[in-house]
């Protein structure tokens, strides 16, 4: 099998278009790229579990801050927490 190097894309052979060609492709942002670099250094299951714990704790703190903010703004209160909000099943 030979490998061809094309000087421009107009000389490249065209492939059949698929429905996924209509999907907008978005690149990774700097935070996502950095996280991937961090993940490349994970070599053991223990390191992976520690990173999972750190990420879980980070999101738990963010959720707690948002809940505290909603409580302070009166969006949630004891009455709302004691209310039965489930959809009744027939």
N, C-alpha and C positions, 0 to 999 in steps of 0.2 A: 504494500500500500504506500503510495507516495503522498507527501505532504506538500500542498501548494501554499505559497505565501502571496496574498493579494495586496496590491498597492492601494487599492481603494475598494470600498464596499460595492460600488456599481459593477465591478467585474466578478463579484462573488456569485456563485449559483444561488438561485432563489429557492427557498423551501416552501412547502405548502402551508398556507395560513391556517391557524386553528382558532377556536373561540377564545382561548386564553390570550391571544394576541391583542384583544380589545381591552384587557385589564391594564390599568395604569400601574406601571412599575415605579416604586418609590425606593430610593436608596436608604441606607441606614443613616441615622443621625449620629453625631459625635458620641453621645452617651451610649448608644447601642454598640458602636464600634469599640469603645473602651471596654464595655462589658464583655464583648467577645474576646478581646485581648486578655482580660482577667481570666476568663474561662479556659484559655489555652494553657494556663499555668497549673490547672487542677490536674494532679497526677494520681491522687489516692481517693478512695471512697470517703475517708475521714475528712479530707480537705473539701470534698464536694458537699458533705453533710454540714460542715461548718459554714460554708458559703450559703447553703440553703437556709440555715438557721438565721444568719445575718440578714438575708433578704426578707425572710418571713417577719423578723423583728422590726425591720425598717417599715414594712407595710403595716404592721400592727400599730406602730407609733403614729404613722400618718393617719390611719383610720381613727385612732383615739383622739388625735388633734381635731379632726373634722367633726367627730361626735361631740367633743367638748364645745366647739364653736357653735354647732347647731343647738346645743343645750343652752348656751349663753344667749343666743339670739331668739330663744323660745320656739324654735322649730320642732323640738322634741321636749317632752316633759313627762312627769309621772303618769298623767292621765293617758297619754298616747302609749306609753310602755305597758300599761295595764289593760289597754283595749285589745279585744280579740280581733285581729285584722285578717284572719284567714278567710278564704272564699268558702262559703258553706257548700257542702256536697249534698246532693239530693239522693 
